[in-house]
Amino acid sequence: MTARTTALAPSLTPAHLRFLEQLFPGDGLVTQPEEMAVYGADSSRRSAMPWAVVRPRTEEQIVELLRWAEAEKMPLVPRLRGTGMSGGAVPAFGGVVVSTLWLNRVLDIDGDDFCAEVEPGVVTAEFQALTQKQKLFYPPDPASLKISTLGGNVSTCAGGMRAVKYGVTRDYVLGVRAVLPGGRICDAGGRTHKNVVGLDLTRLFVGSCGTLGIFTKLTLKLLPLPESSATVLAAFPTLVAALEGARGVFRAGILPTAMEFMDHVACRGIGMIKDVPWPEGTKAVLLLKVDGSASALAEEVIRLERALNQASPTCLLKGLGPKEEEPLWEIRRLISPASFQLGPDKMGEDVAVPRSKTVEAVEGFQAIGAENGIHVACYGHLGDGNIHVNIIFDAADEDQRARAKLCKEAVFRHALALGGTISGEHGTGITKGAYVSWQLSATERELMAGIKQVFDPSGILNPGKGWV
Ligand SMILES: Cc1cc2nc3c(=O)[nH]c(=O)nc-3n(C[C@H](O)[C@H](O)[C@H](O)COP(=O)(O)OP(=O)(O)OC[C@H]3O[C@@H](n4cnc5c(N)ncnc54)[C@H](O)[C@@H]3O)c2cc1C
C-alpha cells in the first residue's frame, strides 16, 4: 500500500495562507520557522518543518478547516504533546500541523455512569488526579502520563504498566467524536458500557494515529479507585530464574497490576547512575505491583513473596502504600535515561510476544546484540509480553549505525517468528512504516486501505504514516 501524496497540494499558496489567517486569527496561526520547528518533532527524534501550524480553540474551526482541506487537497497532521515514539505527529510528508492542545476541558466526571467526557488536549495525569478526588479510577498509565494527553493516548492506543490487570487505552474508550475530511462529524459510541449496534467505529478510531479523523471529544470508562497497593522488587542470578519467578506468580493465581522486568544490561545502566539494592552479578530484576482492598492486600503480598521465593531470588524488597513504593518505581523510571550511559543514541523498539515466549524472546534479543557487538537492553512490561528492546549505539559511527539497523531488523524478525508483533504500544508511524508488511498480510493491508478510503477519500489526514 502506498501513501497517496501525489494528488495532494504540494505547498501552501498565498491564498491558502489568507484562508488560515481568517479562520485562526491572532496566535491561532503560527508561520514563523523558529516557532513552528517545535511542532515538527516528536519523541521519535524525527523532525520536519510544517508548512504552517494551526491551533483551533473550537470544534467549529476544525470543521471549517477539514471542509477547506478536503477541497484544497491539503495534507493535515494532527498533533498534541508530541511525546509519540514513532513519528506519528511529524509532518514528514509536508502539510499543516493541527494542534488540538487548546481543546483541553474536562467536561464531565460521573460516578453514577462511571464515565467521563473530555477534550483531547487534557493531560492524562491531570485527568487521573481529578478522577481520584471522586474515588474513581482511569487505569491506562503510559510512562509519559504526566506529559502526554488523553487524545494522544487514544490516537496511539497507549499501553502502560497496569495493562497486565487493567488492559490498555482501547479498553477504556466508550465513545469518540471526530471531525472527518469534508467537515463531517462522526459521534461514535457514547456513555453506555455496552453497545453492539453496527460496526464498532469507536474502536476503529482508537490507535488510528490521526489518519481517520480529528478527535474533538472522548468518552472514557472509569472504575472504582482501588483502596491500596503494594510493590515487590525481586533480583535473580539468571534470566531464566527471573522469568520462572514471573511464571510462578501467574501459576499461583495472582494477577498483578504491573509486572515489569529489567535485564542485566538495563540493570548495569541503572547501576552507573544510582546506588542499586540488588547484589553484584544480578542478571534480571522483577518489579511487581498489586492493588485491592486494604484487608485483602496484606495476604496478597504474602502469596506474591511465596511465589517469587520458589525461584530463589537473591534480594526481595517490598513497599506497602505509595510512599514506600515510590523509591522502587523510581528505579524503573531511570532505565531510559540510564541507557545513555552505554551509548549516545538508541533505537527504542517495543515488540510484544505471547507470554509463554518471553524467555525465548529475551534470550534471542540478547544474542542479536552480542552477535552484532551492540548493547541491547531488554526491559518493560513482562506481564503482557511487551518487551522494550533498546538498541544502544553511536550514530556518528557509520559502522555502528549499520549494525544497529541490522539488530533492529533481526529483533523484528525474531519477535514475528515467535508469533509476536513489531509494536505493542508505540505504533508504526514513520519509524516502523517500512516493516508493516513484514507483519500484516496483503489482505489485511487491502482492507485497511479500503477503510482509510471511506473515511478520508483524498488521503489528506496524516499521509504516509504507519499502515497508510
Ligand atoms: C518518556 C516517555 C514514555 C512513554 N511511555 C509510553 C508507555 O508507557 N506506553 C505507551 O503506549 N506510550 C508511551 N510513550 C509514547 C507516547 O507518550 C504516547 O504515544 C502518547 O499517547 C502520545 O501522546 P501525545 O499527547 O504526546 O500525542 P502526539 O505524540 O502529539 O500524537 C500522537 C498521535 O496522535 C495523533 N493525534 C494528535 N492529536 C489528535 C487528534 N485531536 N485527533 C486524532 N489524532 C490525533 C497524532 O497525529 C499522532 O499520530 C512514551 C513517550 C515518552 C516520551
The ligand as a Tripos MOL2 file, in Angstrom:
@<TRIPOS>MOLECULE
LIG
   53    58     1     0     0
SMALL
NO_CHARGES

@<TRIPOS>ATOM
      1 C1          9.1760    9.2300   28.3720 C.3       1 LIG1
      2 C2          8.1080    8.5900   27.5100 C.ar      1 LIG1
      3 C3          7.4690    7.4600   27.9850 C.ar      1 LIG1
      4 C4          6.4770    6.8470   27.2100 C.ar      1 LIG1
      5 N1          5.8450    5.7510   27.6960 N.ar      1 LIG1
      6 C5          4.8690    5.1570   26.9920 C.ar      1 LIG1
      7 C6          4.2000    3.9980   27.5070 C.ar      1 LIG1
      8 O1          4.4890    3.5260   28.5940 O.2       1 LIG1
      9 N2          3.2260    3.4530   26.7440 N.ar      1 LIG1
     10 C7          2.8740    3.9680   25.5160 C.ar      1 LIG1
     11 O2          1.9750    3.4300   24.8670 O.2       1 LIG1
     12 N3          3.4870    5.0540   25.0030 N.ar      1 LIG1
     13 C8          4.4700    5.6550   25.7090 C.ar      1 LIG1
     14 N4          5.1110    6.7700   25.1990 N.ar      1 LIG1
     15 C9          4.7130    7.2850   23.8780 C.3       1 LIG1
     16 C10         3.7000    8.4710   23.9240 C.3       1 LIG1
     17 O3          3.7160    9.1310   25.1370 O.3       1 LIG1
     18 C11         2.2930    8.0310   23.5950 C.3       1 LIG1
     19 O4          2.2660    7.5770   22.2500 O.3       1 LIG1
     20 C12         1.2270    9.1230   23.7670 C.3       1 LIG1
     21 O5         -0.0390    8.5080   23.6480 O.3       1 LIG1
     22 C13         1.3250   10.2870   22.7920 C.3       1 LIG1
     23 O6          0.5230   11.3610   23.2900 O.3       1 LIG1
     24 P1          0.7440   12.8740   22.8330 P.3       1 LIG1
     25 O7         -0.2450   13.7090   23.5360 O.co2     1 LIG1
     26 O8          2.1600   13.2670   23.0270 O.co2     1 LIG1
     27 O9          0.3860   12.7780   21.2860 O.3       1 LIG1
     28 P2          1.2630   13.1540   19.9910 P.3       1 LIG1
     29 O10         2.5870   12.4760   20.0700 O.co2     1 LIG1
     30 O11         1.2460   14.5990   19.7650 O.co2     1 LIG1
     31 O12         0.3970   12.4430   18.8580 O.3       1 LIG1
     32 C14         0.2550   11.0520   18.8270 C.3       1 LIG1
     33 C15        -0.6220   10.6610   17.6310 C.3       1 LIG1
     34 O13        -1.9300   11.1860   17.8060 O.3       1 LIG1
     35 C16        -2.3550   11.8820   16.6380 C.3       1 LIG1
     36 N5         -3.2540   12.9680   17.1000 N.ar      1 LIG1
     37 C17        -2.9140   14.0830   17.7780 C.ar      1 LIG1
     38 N6         -3.9960   14.8280   18.0320 N.ar      1 LIG1
     39 C18        -5.0610   14.1560   17.5310 C.ar      1 LIG1
     40 C19        -6.4630   14.4180   17.4760 C.ar      1 LIG1
     41 N7         -7.0140   15.5190   18.0370 N.pl3     1 LIG1
     42 N8         -7.2590   13.5270   16.8300 N.ar      1 LIG1
     43 C20        -6.7390   12.3990   16.2680 C.ar      1 LIG1
     44 N9         -5.4130   12.0970   16.2900 N.ar      1 LIG1
     45 C21        -4.5990   12.9740   16.9170 C.ar      1 LIG1
     46 C22        -1.0660   12.3590   16.0090 C.3       1 LIG1
     47 O14        -1.2060   12.5900   14.6210 O.3       1 LIG1
     48 C23        -0.1300   11.2010   16.3020 C.3       1 LIG1
     49 O15        -0.2690   10.2020   15.3140 O.3       1 LIG1
     50 C24         6.1390    7.3860   25.9450 C.ar      1 LIG1
     51 C25         6.7920    8.5230   25.4720 C.ar      1 LIG1
     52 C26         7.7580    9.1250   26.2440 C.ar      1 LIG1
     53 C27         8.4380   10.3500   25.7230 C.3       1 LIG1
@<TRIPOS>BOND
     1     1     2 1
     2     2     3 ar
     3     2    52 ar
     4     3     4 ar
     5     4     5 ar
     6     4    50 ar
     7     5     6 ar
     8     6     7 ar
     9     6    13 1
    10     7     8 2
    11     7     9 ar
    12     9    10 ar
    13    10    11 2
    14    10    12 ar
    15    12    13 ar
    16    13    14 ar
    17    14    15 1
    18    14    50 ar
    19    15    16 1
    20    16    17 1
    21    16    18 1
    22    18    19 1
    23    18    20 1
    24    20    21 1
    25    20    22 1
    26    22    23 1
    27    23    24 1
    28    24    25 2
    29    24    26 1
    30    24    27 1
    31    27    28 1
    32    28    29 2
    33    28    30 1
    34    28    31 1
    35    31    32 1
    36    32    33 1
    37    33    34 1
    38    33    48 1
    39    34    35 1
    40    35    36 1
    41    35    46 1
    42    36    37 ar
    43    36    45 ar
    44    37    38 ar
    45    38    39 ar
    46    39    40 ar
    47    39    45 ar
    48    40    41 1
    49    40    42 ar
    50    42    43 ar
    51    43    44 ar
    52    44    45 ar
    53    46    47 1
    54    46    48 1
    55    48    49 1
    56    50    51 ar
    57    51    52 ar
    58    52    53 1
@<TRIPOS>SUBSTRUCTURE
     1 LIG1         1 GROUP 0 **** ****
